[in-house]
């Protein structure tokens, strides 16, 4: 197991370098950070040249990238155009989005797997048809529509929760935004669980367990569900990074100042250091989530061994 983890960590290095270079190239080569810094006013050529030299923008792109990576190794992600350190923006934004993502992931795991299990065990019945219909509706409705509807119903009309999130973003205020963020993923988890259960229910090992006279609940939980969760875990692992980076709409609806909010502001204002810094951390989150998923395979299926 230790050798496998080390090998996977080494494999992440070229993936990280390639991903961050593409991000760096798209942000800095396809735009002019100095022009974005001045907005509609054209900067004086001498002033623009001095700023480019101070920001190391007068060097070739590959040298800019090496300079940026060298700064990251020291914990310096640069300075945003408003004068704030990007690392300070991260310290404020990432804890909020991590809590929001945690709520969304727990929601899709608990509710999604439960609905998928009920639907998979009762294929063709009313429960199965209802679950499939509900998931189809959820997938068909955009997040900004479901977000505003749930915000109005639960936050404004019924007053069950706060319609917006305070700057501290406590966990109780993130319940409704977390549900909104995880709704679409919930539908996919439900359908994936149902499909996987349907495939594994015809497997030989399941018929053997039934022939041995094992109780139904043990057959379902220990054999059927456990082996059916492998594709579900794969989806959830990749979904963690997608939820963190894709929370822009949800955070805008509920006024949450998290990663999505900072990325939106960075793209809107062409704040290149903020965009590159935040996306760099998201790349790391994706890579670590995929590593964790691979390690969970051995927990779900004892036949899987890592050397």
Secondary structure, DSSP 8 states (H G I E B T S, - for coil): -HHHHHHHHHHHHHHHHHHHHHHHHHHHTSS-HHHHHHTTS---HHHHHHHHHHTTTTS-HHHHHHHHHHHHHTT---B-TTS-BHHHHHHHHHHHHHHHHHHHHHHHHHHHHHHHHHHHHTTTSHHHHHHHHHHHHHHHS-HHHHHHHHIIIIIIIS-SS-SS--TT--GGGHHHHHHHHHHHHHHHHHHHHHHHHHHHTT-HHHHHHHHTT--HHHIIIIIIIHHHHHHHHHHHHHHHHHHHHT-HHHHHHTT--SHHHHHHHHHHTT-HHHHHHHHHHHHHHHHHHHHHHHHHHHHH-TT----
